[in-house]
Amino acid sequence: MQTKSTNPRLLLRIRLGILFFIVALVVSGVTAFPVETELHSLMASRDQMPGWLSAFITKAYEGISITNRQYPMLAYGDDWLAFAHIVIAMAFIGPLRDPVRNIWVIEWAMLACIAIIPLALIAGPIRSIPFYWQCIDCSFGIFGIIPLWIVRRWIKKLSSANAS
């Protein structure tokens, strides 16, 4: 069953917001497949980077390339990470079809965005991830929650309009 709307423009905005989030999830996921290639590309522009970033990119590239040569099966973890992003994106098909009934998916995703922050700040130091990179990881939660919060507000507005 799909949401019947008294405000088709609002429903379209909601669906476009959800589609934006789906695309962002899929794109951020599939970038996990070619990590070594991506880092290799970044290596070419190290001279334009601040020293601390250049050093981190170099260390990450060396770690990934050595690991991929000697233990290629470990890259399978990145494949599963990419797959998980795609599967999570599929969960948004419900809110895309019926946003009012499936608002819980949006709220669940907002909680997941919040959970990124403690994960990055706890696991980051354990895995020797520099603090500035932990901040970049935290930004995914911060920037992810913004469109979700907007979409949630629109869904609440749509729900109220449909109830009247």
DSSP file with accessible surface (Angstrom, degrees, kcal/mol):
  #  RESIDUE AA STRUCTURE BP1 BP2  ACC     N-H-->O    O-->H-N    N-H-->O    O-->H-N    TCO  KAPPA ALPHA  PHI   PSI    X-CA   Y-CA   Z-CA
    1    1 A M              0   0  165      0, 0.0     2,-0.3     0, 0.0     3,-0.0   0.000 360.0 360.0 360.0 134.4    0.0    0.0    0.0
    2    2 A Q        -     0   0   99      1,-0.1    96,-0.2    96,-0.0     2,-0.2  -0.722 360.0 -93.0-104.7 154.5    1.3    3.4   -0.9
    3    3 A T        -     0   0   16     94,-1.1     2,-0.5    -2,-0.3    -1,-0.1  -0.453  32.9-147.3 -63.0 126.6    0.8    6.7    0.8
    4    4 A K        -     0   0  178     -2,-0.2     2,-0.4    94,-0.0    -1,-0.0  -0.881  24.1-155.1 -93.0 127.7   -2.1    8.6   -0.6
    5    5 A S        -     0   0   34     -2,-0.5   154,-0.1     1,-0.1   153,-0.0  -0.878  34.8-164.5-116.3 139.2   -1.3   12.2   -0.3
    6    6 A T  S    S+     0   0  100     -2,-0.4    -1,-0.1     1,-0.2   152,-0.0   0.494  98.9  49.5 -85.6  -6.7   -3.3   15.4   -0.2
    7    7 A N     >  +     0   0   57      1,-0.1     4,-2.1   151,-0.1     3,-0.3  -0.740  64.2 175.3-133.3  83.7    0.0   17.2   -1.0
    8    8 A P  H  > S+     0   0   93      0, 0.0     4,-2.3     0, 0.0     5,-0.1   0.823  80.8  56.8 -62.7 -30.1    1.7   15.5   -4.0
    9    9 A R  H  > S+     0   0  201      2,-0.2     4,-2.3     1,-0.2     5,-0.1   0.909 108.0  47.2 -67.2 -40.2    4.5   18.1   -4.1
   10   10 A L  H  > S+     0   0    0     -3,-0.3     4,-2.5     2,-0.2    -1,-0.2   0.924 111.4  51.1 -66.2 -42.2    5.4   17.3   -0.5
   11   11 A L  H  X S+     0   0   15     -4,-2.1     4,-2.6     1,-0.2    -2,-0.2   0.910 109.5  50.8 -61.2 -40.2    5.4   13.6   -1.3
   12   12 A L  H  X S+     0   0  103     -4,-2.3     4,-2.6     2,-0.2    -1,-0.2   0.924 109.4  50.2 -63.9 -43.4    7.6   14.2   -4.3
   13   13 A R  H  X S+     0   0  106     -4,-2.3     4,-2.4     2,-0.2    -2,-0.2   0.910 110.9  50.1 -59.7 -43.4   10.1   16.2   -2.1
   14   14 A I  H  X S+     0   0    0     -4,-2.5     4,-2.5     2,-0.2    -2,-0.2   0.946 112.0  47.1 -59.5 -48.3   10.1   13.3    0.4
   15   15 A R  H  X S+     0   0   62     -4,-2.6     4,-2.7     1,-0.2    -2,-0.2   0.883 111.5  50.3 -65.4 -37.4   10.8   10.8   -2.3
   16   16 A L  H  X S+     0   0  100     -4,-2.6     4,-2.4     2,-0.2    -1,-0.2   0.903 110.5  50.6 -66.4 -38.8   13.5   12.9   -3.8
   17   17 A G  H  X S+     0   0   15     -4,-2.4     4,-1.9     2,-0.2    -2,-0.2   0.911 112.3  46.5 -63.4 -42.2   15.2   13.2   -0.4
   18   18 A I  H  X S+     0   0    2     -4,-2.5     4,-2.6     2,-0.2    -2,-0.2   0.919 111.4  51.5 -66.8 -41.9   15.0    9.5    0.2
   19   19 A L  H  X S+     0   0   78     -4,-2.7     4,-2.7     1,-0.2     5,-0.2   0.900 107.2  53.9 -61.5 -40.2   16.4    8.8   -3.3
   20   20 A F  H  X S+     0   0  127     -4,-2.4     4,-2.6     1,-0.2    -1,-0.2   0.935 110.4  46.7 -57.3 -45.5   19.3   11.2   -2.6
   21   21 A F  H  X S+     0   0   21     -4,-1.9     4,-2.5     2,-0.2    -2,-0.2   0.906 111.0  51.7 -66.8 -39.5   20.1    9.2    0.6
   22   22 A I  H  X S+     0   0   28     -4,-2.6     4,-2.5     2,-0.2    -2,-0.2   0.945 112.0  46.1 -60.1 -48.1   19.8    5.9   -1.3
   23   23 A V  H  X S+     0   0   85     -4,-2.7     4,-3.1     1,-0.2     5,-0.3   0.923 111.6  51.9 -62.6 -43.2   22.2    7.1   -4.0
   24   24 A A  H  X S+     0   0   41     -4,-2.6     4,-2.6    -5,-0.2    -1,-0.2   0.912 111.0  48.2 -61.0 -41.1   24.6    8.5   -1.4
   25   25 A L  H  X S+     0   0   24     -4,-2.5     4,-1.9     2,-0.2    -1,-0.2   0.934 113.9  45.7 -63.7 -46.3   24.6    5.1    0.5
   26   26 A V  H  X S+     0   0   47     -4,-2.5     4,-3.1     2,-0.2     5,-0.2   0.944 114.5  47.5 -64.7 -46.0   25.3    3.2   -2.7
   27   27 A V  H  X S+     0   0   81     -4,-3.1     4,-1.4     1,-0.2    -2,-0.2   0.939 112.8  48.2 -62.6 -45.3   28.0    5.5   -3.9
   28   28 A S  H  < S+     0   0   37     -4,-2.6    -1,-0.2    -5,-0.3    -2,-0.2   0.842 114.8  48.8 -65.9 -27.4   29.8    5.5   -0.6
   29   29 A G  H >< S+     0   0    0     -4,-1.9     3,-2.3    -5,-0.2     4,-0.3   0.950 107.1  50.5 -74.8 -48.8   29.5    1.7   -0.5
   30   30 A V  H >< S+     0   0   57     -4,-3.1     3,-1.3     1,-0.3    -2,-0.2   0.756  96.7  70.6 -67.8 -18.7   30.8    0.9   -4.0
   31   31 A T  T 3< S+     0   0   60     -4,-1.4    -1,-0.3     1,-0.3    -2,-0.2   0.666  86.9  68.8 -69.0 -11.5   33.9    3.1   -3.3
   32   32 A A  T X  S+     0   0    8     -3,-2.3     3,-0.8    -4,-0.2    -1,-0.3   0.745  87.9  66.5 -76.5 -21.9   35.0    0.4   -0.9
   33   33 A F  T <  S+     0   0  104     -3,-1.3     2,-0.4    -4,-0.3     3,-0.3   0.965 106.2  35.9 -63.4 -53.1   35.5   -2.0   -3.8
   34   34 A P  T 3> S+     0   0   51      0, 0.0     4,-2.8     0, 0.0     5,-0.2  -0.150  72.7 138.7 -97.2  45.4   38.5   -0.2   -5.5
   35   35 A V  H <> S+     0   0   34     -3,-0.8     4,-2.8    -2,-0.4     5,-0.2   0.916  73.4  48.3 -56.4 -45.6   40.2    1.1   -2.3
   36   36 A E  H  > S+     0   0   58     -3,-0.3     4,-2.6     1,-0.2    -1,-0.2   0.932 113.0  47.7 -63.3 -42.9   43.7    0.3   -3.6
   37   37 A T  H  > S+     0   0   93      2,-0.2     4,-2.1     1,-0.2    -1,-0.2   0.911 112.3  49.9 -63.2 -42.4   43.1    2.0   -7.0
   38   38 A E  H  X S+     0   0   72     -4,-2.8     4,-2.0     2,-0.2    -2,-0.2   0.928 112.6  46.2 -62.9 -44.9   41.6    5.0   -5.3
   39   39 A L  H  X S+     0   0   23     -4,-2.8     4,-1.9    -5,-0.2    -2,-0.2   0.893 109.1  55.6 -65.8 -37.1   44.6    5.4   -2.9
   40   40 A H  H  X S+     0   0  107     -4,-2.6     4,-0.9    -5,-0.2    -1,-0.2   0.913 107.5  49.9 -60.6 -41.2   46.9    4.9   -5.9
   41   41 A S  H >< S+     0   0   78     -4,-2.1     3,-0.7     1,-0.2     4,-0.5   0.899 109.0  51.6 -63.6 -40.4   45.2    7.8   -7.6
   42   42 A L  H >< S+     0   0   70     -4,-2.0     3,-1.3     1,-0.2    -1,-0.2   0.836  98.3  66.8 -65.3 -31.5   45.6   10.0   -4.5
   43   43 A M  H >< S+     0   0   29     -4,-1.9     3,-1.4     1,-0.3    -1,-0.2   0.845  92.0  62.1 -59.0 -31.8   49.3    9.1   -4.4
   44   44 A A  T << S+     0   0   88     -4,-0.9     3,-0.3    -3,-0.7    -1,-0.3   0.769 107.5  43.0 -66.8 -24.2   49.8   11.1   -7.6
   45   45 A S  T X  S+     0   0   43     -3,-1.3     3,-1.4    -4,-0.5     4,-0.3   0.165  76.1 114.2-109.2  20.7   48.7   14.3   -5.9
   46   46 A R  G X   +     0   0   81     -3,-1.4     3,-1.6     1,-0.3    -1,-0.2   0.825  68.5  65.9 -58.7 -32.2   50.5   13.9   -2.6
   47   47 A D  G 3  S+     0   0  147     -3,-0.3    -1,-0.3     1,-0.3    -2,-0.1   0.780 100.1  50.6 -64.1 -25.6   52.7   16.9   -3.4
   48   48 A Q  G <  S+     0   0  151     -3,-1.4    -1,-0.3     2,-0.1    -2,-0.2   0.464  98.2  88.7 -89.3  -1.0   49.6   19.2   -3.2
   49   49 A M  S <  S-     0   0   34     -3,-1.6    -3,-0.0    -4,-0.3     2,-0.0  -0.635  88.9 -97.7 -95.8 153.7   48.6   17.8    0.2
   50   50 A P     >  -     0   0   63      0, 0.0     4,-2.7     0, 0.0     3,-0.4  -0.341  43.0-108.8 -60.3 152.5   49.6   18.9    3.6
   51   51 A G  H  > S+     0   0   58      1,-0.2     4,-2.7     2,-0.2     5,-0.2   0.871 116.9  52.6 -54.5 -43.8   52.4   16.8    5.0
   52   52 A W  H  > S+     0   0  138      2,-0.2     4,-1.8     1,-0.2    -1,-0.2   0.893 113.1  44.3 -63.6 -36.8   50.3   15.0    7.6
   53   53 A L  H  > S+     0   0   39     -3,-0.4     4,-2.9     2,-0.2     5,-0.2   0.925 112.4  51.5 -74.8 -40.9   47.7   14.0    5.0
   54   54 A S  H  X S+     0   0   26     -4,-2.7     4,-2.5     1,-0.2    -2,-0.2   0.917 110.4  49.9 -59.3 -43.0   50.3   12.9    2.5
   55   55 A A  H  X S+     0   0   62     -4,-2.7     4,-2.5    -5,-0.2    -1,-0.2   0.911 112.3  46.8 -63.8 -41.3   52.0   10.8    5.2
   56   56 A F  H  X S+     0   0   35     -4,-1.8     4,-2.9     2,-0.2     5,-0.2   0.932 112.5  48.7 -68.1 -44.1   48.7    9.1    6.1
   57   57 A I  H  X S+     0   0    5     -4,-2.9     4,-2.9     1,-0.2     5,-0.2   0.923 112.8  49.5 -60.9 -42.8   47.7    8.5    2.4
   58   58 A T  H  X S+     0   0   22     -4,-2.5     4,-2.7    -5,-0.2     5,-0.2   0.939 112.8  45.9 -61.6 -48.0   51.1    7.0    1.8
   59   59 A K  H  X S+     0   0  151     -4,-2.5     4,-2.5     2,-0.2    -2,-0.2   0.918 114.2  48.5 -63.2 -42.0   50.9    4.7    4.8
   60   60 A A  H  X S+     0   0   28     -4,-2.9     4,-2.7     2,-0.2     5,-0.2   0.927 112.5  48.4 -64.2 -43.9   47.4    3.7    4.0
   61   61 A Y  H  X S+     0   0   47     -4,-2.9     4,-3.1    -5,-0.2     5,-0.3   0.933 112.2  48.3 -62.8 -46.0   48.3    2.9    0.3
   62   62 A E  H  X S+     0   0  101     -4,-2.7     4,-2.5    -5,-0.2     5,-0.3   0.927 112.9  49.0 -60.6 -43.4   51.4    0.9    1.4
   63   63 A G  H  X S+     0   0   34     -4,-2.5     4,-2.2    -5,-0.2    -2,-0.2   0.929 115.1  43.3 -61.9 -45.4   49.3   -1.1    3.9
   64   64 A I  H  X S+     0   0   43     -4,-2.7     4,-3.1     2,-0.2     5,-0.2   0.931 115.8  47.1 -67.5 -45.4   46.5   -1.8    1.4
   65   65 A S  H  X S+     0   0    8     -4,-3.1     4,-1.9    -5,-0.2    -2,-0.2   0.924 115.3  44.9 -68.1 -40.6   48.9   -2.7   -1.5
   66   66 A I  H  X S+     0   0   71     -4,-2.5     4,-2.7    -5,-0.3     5,-0.3   0.939 115.7  47.8 -65.0 -44.7   51.1   -5.0    0.6
   67   67 A T  H  X S+     0   0   48     -4,-2.2     4,-3.7    -5,-0.3     7,-0.2   0.925 111.1  50.6 -62.5 -44.5   48.1   -6.6    2.2
   68   68 A N  H  < S+     0   0   41     -4,-3.1    -1,-0.2     1,-0.2    -2,-0.2   0.858 113.7  45.9 -63.5 -34.9   46.4   -7.1   -1.2
   69   69 A R  H  < S+     0   0  171     -4,-1.9    -2,-0.2    -5,-0.2    -1,-0.2   0.917 126.4  27.7 -71.0 -45.8   49.5   -8.7   -2.6
   70   70 A Q  H  < S+     0   0  115     -4,-2.7    -2,-0.2     1,-0.2    -3,-0.2   0.809 138.6  19.6 -89.3 -32.3   50.2  -11.0    0.4
   71   71 A Y    ><  +     0   0  122     -4,-3.7     3,-2.0    -5,-0.3     4,-0.4  -0.500  64.3 164.2-137.6  66.1   46.7  -11.6    1.8
   72   72 A P  G >   +     0   0   79      0, 0.0     3,-1.3     0, 0.0     4,-0.4   0.772  69.4  72.8 -61.2 -22.5   44.2  -10.7   -0.9
   73   73 A M  G >  S+     0   0  125      1,-0.3     3,-1.2     2,-0.2     4,-0.3   0.763  84.5  67.7 -65.4 -21.0   41.4  -12.5    1.0
   74   74 A L  G X  S+     0   0  109     -3,-2.0     3,-1.6     1,-0.3     4,-0.5   0.808  86.5  67.3 -69.8 -25.2   41.3   -9.7    3.5
   75   75 A A  G X> S+     0   0   26     -3,-1.3     4,-1.6    -4,-0.4     3,-0.7   0.706  80.6  80.2 -66.0 -17.1   40.0   -7.3    0.8
   76   76 A Y  H <> S+     0   0  138     -3,-1.2     4,-2.2    -4,-0.4    -1,-0.3   0.831  82.6  63.4 -58.3 -30.3   36.8   -9.5    1.0
   77   77 A G  H <> S+     0   0   45     -3,-1.6     4,-2.0    -4,-0.3    -1,-0.3   0.893 101.2  49.8 -61.5 -38.3   35.9   -7.5    4.1
   78   78 A D  H <> S+     0   0   51     -3,-0.7     4,-2.6    -4,-0.5    -1,-0.2   0.870 107.2  55.2 -66.9 -35.9   35.8   -4.3    1.9
   79   79 A D  H  X S+     0   0   57     -4,-1.6     4,-2.6     1,-0.2    -2,-0.2   0.920 109.0  47.0 -61.6 -42.3   33.5   -6.2   -0.5
   80   80 A W  H  X S+     0   0  133     -4,-2.2     4,-2.7     2,-0.2    -2,-0.2   0.864 109.2  54.7 -68.5 -33.9   31.2   -7.0    2.3
   81   81 A L  H  X S+     0   0   83     -4,-2.0     4,-1.9     2,-0.2    -2,-0.2   0.945 110.4  46.0 -61.8 -46.6   31.3   -3.4    3.5
   82   82 A A  H  X S+     0   0    0     -4,-2.6     4,-1.9     1,-0.2    -2,-0.2   0.931 112.7  50.2 -61.1 -45.4   30.2   -2.3    0.0
   83   83 A F  H  X S+     0   0  106     -4,-2.6     4,-2.8     1,-0.2     5,-0.2   0.910 107.1  54.9 -60.9 -40.5   27.5   -4.9   -0.1
   84   84 A A  H  X S+     0   0   39     -4,-2.7     4,-2.9     1,-0.2     5,-0.2   0.902 105.8  52.0 -62.2 -40.0   26.2   -3.8    3.3
   85   85 A H  H  X S+     0   0   44     -4,-1.9     4,-2.3     2,-0.2    -1,-0.2   0.914 110.9  48.1 -61.0 -42.1   25.8   -0.2    2.0
   86   86 A I  H  X S+     0   0   52     -4,-1.9     4,-1.8     2,-0.2    -2,-0.2   0.924 112.9  47.5 -65.4 -43.4   23.8   -1.5   -0.9
   87   87 A V  H  X S+     0   0   62     -4,-2.8     4,-1.0     2,-0.2    -2,-0.2   0.917 111.3  50.6 -66.0 -41.0   21.6   -3.7    1.3
   88   88 A I  H >< S+     0   0   64     -4,-2.9     3,-0.9     1,-0.2     4,-0.5   0.922 107.6  54.4 -62.2 -41.0   21.0   -0.8    3.7
   89   89 A A  H >< S+     0   0    4     -4,-2.3     3,-1.6     1,-0.3    -1,-0.2   0.886 101.6  59.1 -59.0 -36.5   20.1    1.4    0.8
   90   90 A M  H >< S+     0   0  110     -4,-1.8     3,-1.9     1,-0.3     4,-0.4   0.806  91.4  69.1 -64.2 -26.5   17.5   -1.2   -0.2
   91   91 A A  T X< S+     0   0   45     -4,-1.0     3,-0.8    -3,-0.9    -1,-0.3   0.761  89.0  65.7 -63.1 -20.6   15.8   -0.8    3.2
   92   92 A F  T <> S+     0   0    1     -3,-1.6     4,-1.8    -4,-0.5    -1,-0.3   0.476  75.9  85.0 -83.4  -0.6   14.8    2.7    2.0
   93   93 A I  H <> S+     0   0   90     -3,-1.9     4,-2.3     2,-0.2    -1,-0.2   0.904  86.5  57.0 -64.4 -37.8   12.5    1.2   -0.6
   94   94 A G  H <> S+     0   0   24     -3,-0.8     4,-3.1    -4,-0.4     8,-0.2   0.962 109.7  41.3 -58.1 -54.8    9.8    0.9    2.0
   95   95 A P  H  4 S+     0   0    0      0, 0.0    -1,-0.2     0, 0.0    -2,-0.2   0.830 111.1  58.9 -64.1 -28.5    9.9    4.7    2.9
   96   96 A L  H  < S+     0   0   38     -4,-1.8    -2,-0.2     2,-0.2    -3,-0.2   0.923 114.2  36.8 -63.3 -42.0   10.1    5.5   -0.8
   97   97 A R  H  < S+     0   0  130     -4,-2.3   -94,-1.1     1,-0.2    -1,-0.2   0.902 141.2   7.8 -75.8 -45.4    6.8    3.6   -1.4
   98   98 A D     X  +     0   0   12     -4,-3.1     4,-1.9   -96,-0.2    -1,-0.2  -0.697  66.3 176.3-142.0  84.0    5.0    4.6    1.8
   99   99 A P  T  4 S+     0   0    0      0, 0.0     7,-0.2     0, 0.0     6,-0.1   0.869  79.6  52.1 -62.4 -37.5    7.0    7.3    3.8
  100  100 A V  T >4 S+     0   0   43      1,-0.2     3,-1.0     2,-0.2     4,-0.2   0.953 114.2  41.6 -65.5 -48.2    4.3    7.7    6.5
  101  101 A R  T 34 S+     0   0  155      1,-0.2     3,-0.3    -7,-0.1    -1,-0.2   0.810 121.6  42.2 -68.5 -29.4    4.0    4.1    7.3
  102  102 A N  T >X S+     0   0   31     -4,-1.9     3,-1.7    -8,-0.2     4,-0.7   0.060  70.7 120.6-109.8  26.8    7.8    3.5    7.1
  103  103 A I  H <>  +     0   0   26     -3,-1.0     4,-2.3     1,-0.3     3,-0.4   0.808  65.0  74.1 -60.0 -24.6    9.1    6.6    8.9
  104  104 A W  H 3> S+     0   0  150     -3,-0.3     4,-2.9     1,-0.2    -1,-0.3   0.829  89.3  57.6 -60.2 -30.2   10.7    4.2   11.4
  105  105 A V  H <> S+     0   0    4     -3,-1.7     4,-2.4     2,-0.2    -1,-0.2   0.921 106.9  48.0 -66.5 -40.9   13.4    3.4    8.7
  106  106 A I  H  X S+     0   0    1     -4,-0.7     4,-2.0    -3,-0.4    -2,-0.2   0.931 113.9  46.8 -63.4 -44.8   14.3    7.1    8.5
  107  107 A E  H  X S+     0   0   60     -4,-2.3     4,-2.1     2,-0.2    -2,-0.2   0.895 110.8  52.1 -66.6 -38.7   14.5    7.2   12.3
  108  108 A W  H  X S+     0   0  108     -4,-2.9     4,-2.2    -5,-0.2    -1,-0.2   0.925 109.5  50.0 -61.2 -43.3   16.5    4.0   12.5
  109  109 A A  H  X S+     0   0    5     -4,-2.4     4,-2.3     1,-0.2    -2,-0.2   0.872 107.1  54.7 -64.9 -35.2   18.9    5.5    9.9
  110  110 A M  H  X S+     0   0   27     -4,-2.0     4,-2.0     2,-0.2    -1,-0.2   0.917 108.3  49.0 -63.6 -41.4   19.2    8.7   12.1
  111  111 A L  H  X S+     0   0  117     -4,-2.1     4,-2.4     1,-0.2    -2,-0.2   0.900 109.1  52.7 -63.2 -40.0   20.2    6.6   15.0
  112  112 A A  H  X S+     0   0   42     -4,-2.2     4,-1.1     1,-0.2    -2,-0.2   0.903 106.9  52.7 -62.8 -39.3   22.8    4.8   12.9
  113  113 A C  H  X S+     0   0    8     -4,-2.3     4,-0.6     1,-0.2     3,-0.5   0.906 110.1  47.9 -62.3 -40.3   24.2    8.2   11.9
  114  114 A I  H >< S+     0   0   93     -4,-2.0     3,-1.1     1,-0.2    -2,-0.2   0.907 106.9  57.4 -65.4 -39.7   24.5    9.1   15.6
  115  115 A A  H 3X S+     0   0   54     -4,-2.4     4,-1.7     1,-0.3    -1,-0.2   0.722  91.2  72.1 -67.3 -20.2   26.2    5.8   16.3
  116  116 A I  H 3X S+     0   0   54     -4,-1.1     4,-2.9    -3,-0.5    -1,-0.3   0.893  91.0  60.1 -59.4 -37.9   28.9    6.5   13.8
  117  117 A I  H <X S+     0   0   57     -3,-1.1     4,-2.4    -4,-0.6     5,-0.2   0.955 107.3  39.4 -64.1 -54.0   30.4    9.1   16.1
  118  118 A P  H  > S+     0   0   65      0, 0.0     4,-1.9     0, 0.0     5,-0.3   0.901 115.4  55.0 -64.7 -33.6   31.2    6.9   19.1
  119  119 A L  H  X>S+     0   0  115     -4,-1.7     4,-3.0     1,-0.2     5,-0.6   0.961 111.3  43.6 -60.1 -49.4   32.3    4.1   16.8
  120  120 A A  H  X5S+     0   0    9     -4,-2.9     4,-1.6     1,-0.2    -1,-0.2   0.902 116.2  47.3 -62.4 -40.9   34.8    6.3   15.0
  121  121 A L  H  <5S+     0   0   73     -4,-2.4    -1,-0.2    -5,-0.2    -2,-0.2   0.720 121.1  36.5 -77.8 -19.6   36.1    7.8   18.3
  122  122 A I  H  X5S+     0   0  113     -4,-1.9     4,-1.1    -3,-0.3    -2,-0.2   0.876 125.0  36.0 -93.8 -51.7   36.4    4.5   20.0
  123  123 A A  H  X5S+     0   0   32     -4,-3.0     4,-2.3    -5,-0.3     6,-0.2   0.828 106.7  70.0 -74.2 -30.1   37.7    2.2   17.2
  124  124 A G  H  <XS+     0   0    6     -4,-1.6     5,-3.1    -5,-0.6     3,-0.2   0.945 102.6  40.4 -54.4 -55.4   39.8    4.9   15.6
  125  125 A P  H >45S+     0   0   75      0, 0.0     3,-1.3     0, 0.0    -1,-0.2   0.888 113.2  55.5 -63.5 -34.9   42.4    5.1   18.3
  126  126 A I  H 3<5S+     0   0  120     -4,-1.1    -2,-0.2     1,-0.3    -3,-0.1   0.881 113.0  42.2 -63.1 -35.8   42.4    1.3   18.7
  127  127 A R  T 3<5S-     0   0  187     -4,-2.3    -1,-0.3    -3,-0.2    -3,-0.1   0.228 117.5-112.3 -95.4  11.7   43.2    1.0   14.9
  128  128 A S  T < 5 +     0   0  100     -3,-1.3    -4,-0.1     1,-0.2    -2,-0.1   0.848  59.3 161.0  59.8  37.1   45.7    3.8   14.9
  129  129 A I      < -     0   0   48     -5,-3.1    -1,-0.2    -6,-0.2     5,-0.1  -0.785  44.7-112.7 -86.5 126.7   43.5    6.1   12.8
  130  130 A P    >>  -     0   0   35      0, 0.0     4,-1.9     0, 0.0     3,-0.7  -0.237  23.1-116.2 -59.0 150.3   44.6    9.7   13.1
  131  131 A F  H 3> S+     0   0  134      1,-0.3     4,-2.2     2,-0.2     5,-0.2   0.876 114.3  56.8 -57.9 -40.5   42.1   12.0   14.9
  132  132 A Y  H 3> S+     0   0   63      1,-0.2     4,-1.6     2,-0.2    -1,-0.3   0.873 107.9  48.9 -62.2 -32.6   41.6   14.2   11.8
  133  133 A W  H <> S+     0   0   71     -3,-0.7     4,-2.4     2,-0.2    -1,-0.2   0.868 106.8  55.1 -74.5 -32.7   40.5   11.0    9.9
  134  134 A Q  H  X S+     0   0   11     -4,-1.9     4,-2.7     1,-0.2    -2,-0.2   0.894 106.2  53.0 -62.2 -37.7   38.2   10.0   12.8
  135  135 A C  H  X S+     0   0   57     -4,-2.2     4,-1.9     2,-0.2    -2,-0.2   0.893 106.8  51.4 -64.7 -38.8   36.6   13.5   12.3
  136  136 A I  H  X S+     0   0   70     -4,-1.6     4,-0.8     2,-0.2    -2,-0.2   0.934 110.7  48.6 -62.3 -43.9   36.1   12.8    8.6
  137  137 A D  H >X S+     0   0   56     -4,-2.4     3,-1.0     1,-0.2     4,-0.7   0.919 109.6  52.1 -61.8 -42.8   34.4    9.5    9.6
  138  138 A C  H >X S+     0   0   12     -4,-2.7     4,-2.1     1,-0.2     3,-0.7   0.850  98.8  66.2 -61.0 -32.6   32.2   11.3   12.1
  139  139 A S  H 3X S+     0   0   30     -4,-1.9     4,-3.6     1,-0.3     5,-0.4   0.811  90.5  63.5 -62.6 -27.4   31.2   13.7    9.4
  140  140 A F  H <X S+     0   0  120     -3,-1.0     4,-1.5    -4,-0.8    -1,-0.3   0.907 107.0  43.7 -62.3 -38.5   29.4   10.9    7.5
  141  141 A G  H <X S+     0   0    2     -3,-0.7     4,-2.0    -4,-0.7    -2,-0.2   0.918 116.6  46.2 -69.6 -41.7   27.1   10.7   10.5
  142  142 A I  H  X S+     0   0   86     -4,-2.1     4,-1.0     1,-0.2    -2,-0.2   0.955 118.6  39.9 -67.3 -48.9   26.7   14.4   10.8
  143  143 A F  H  < S+     0   0  138     -4,-3.6    -1,-0.2     1,-0.2    -2,-0.2   0.774 114.9  55.1 -73.7 -23.5   26.1   15.0    7.1
  144  144 A G  H  X S+     0   0   11     -4,-1.5     4,-1.2    -5,-0.4    -1,-0.2   0.869 104.0  52.9 -73.6 -36.0   24.0   11.8    6.8
  145  145 A I  H  X S+     0   0   42     -4,-2.0     4,-2.9     1,-0.2     5,-0.2   0.799  96.6  69.2 -73.4 -24.9   21.6   12.9    9.6
  146  146 A I  H  X S+     0   0   81     -4,-1.0     4,-2.3     2,-0.2     5,-0.2   0.964 103.7  38.4 -62.4 -54.6   20.8   16.3    8.0
  147  147 A P  H  > S+     0   0   24      0, 0.0     4,-2.8     0, 0.0    -1,-0.2   0.889 117.1  53.4 -65.8 -31.2   18.8   15.0    5.0
  148  148 A L  H  X S+     0   0    3     -4,-1.2     4,-2.8     2,-0.2    -2,-0.2   0.910 108.3  49.1 -65.6 -41.4   17.2   12.3    7.1
  149  149 A W  H  X S+     0   0  125     -4,-2.9     4,-2.3     2,-0.2    -1,-0.2   0.918 112.6  48.1 -63.4 -42.9   16.1   14.9    9.6
  150  150 A I  H  X S+     0   0   53     -4,-2.3     4,-2.3    -5,-0.2    -2,-0.2   0.945 112.9  47.8 -63.1 -46.6   14.6   17.1    6.8
  151  151 A V  H  X S+     0   0    4     -4,-2.8     4,-2.7     1,-0.2    -2,-0.2   0.911 110.3  52.8 -61.6 -41.3   12.9   14.1    5.3
  152  152 A R  H  X S+     0   0   72     -4,-2.8     4,-2.5     1,-0.2    -1,-0.2   0.918 108.4  50.1 -60.8 -43.2   11.5   13.1    8.7
  153  153 A R  H  X S+     0   0  127     -4,-2.3     4,-2.2     1,-0.2    -1,-0.2   0.918 111.7  48.5 -60.5 -44.0   10.1   16.6    9.2
  154  154 A W  H  X S+     0   0   52     -4,-2.3     4,-2.7     2,-0.2    -2,-0.2   0.894 110.1  51.3 -63.4 -40.1    8.4   16.4    5.8
  155  155 A I  H  X S+     0   0    1     -4,-2.7     4,-3.0     2,-0.2    -2,-0.2   0.923 109.6  49.8 -64.3 -41.9    7.0   13.0    6.5
  156  156 A K  H  X S+     0   0   95     -4,-2.5     4,-2.4     2,-0.2    -2,-0.2   0.912 112.0  48.9 -61.0 -41.4    5.5   14.3    9.8
  157  157 A K  H  X S+     0   0  119     -4,-2.2     4,-2.5     2,-0.2    -2,-0.2   0.916 112.1  48.0 -64.2 -43.8    4.0   17.2    7.9
  158  158 A L  H  X S+     0   0    0     -4,-2.7     4,-2.7     2,-0.2  -152,-0.2   0.923 110.6  52.0 -62.5 -42.4    2.6   14.9    5.3
  159  159 A S  H  X S+     0   0   47     -4,-3.0     4,-1.7     1,-0.2    -2,-0.2   0.918 111.2  46.9 -61.4 -43.8    1.2   12.6    8.0
  160  160 A S  H  X S+     0   0   80     -4,-2.4     4,-1.2     2,-0.2    -1,-0.2   0.910 112.7  49.3 -64.3 -42.4   -0.5   15.6    9.7
  161  161 A A  H  < S+     0   0   33     -4,-2.5     3,-0.3     1,-0.2    -2,-0.2   0.900 112.2  48.0 -65.8 -38.2   -1.9   16.9    6.4
  162  162 A N  H  < S+     0   0   47     -4,-2.7    -1,-0.2     1,-0.2    -2,-0.2   0.794 107.8  56.2 -72.8 -27.5   -3.3   13.4    5.5
  163  163 A A  H  <        0   0   89     -4,-1.7    -1,-0.2    -5,-0.2    -2,-0.2   0.760 360.0 360.0 -74.7 -26.3   -4.8   13.0    8.9
  164  164 A S     <        0   0  129     -4,-1.2    -3,-0.0    -3,-0.3    -4,-0.0  -0.244 360.0 360.0 -84.3 360.0   -6.9   16.2    8.6
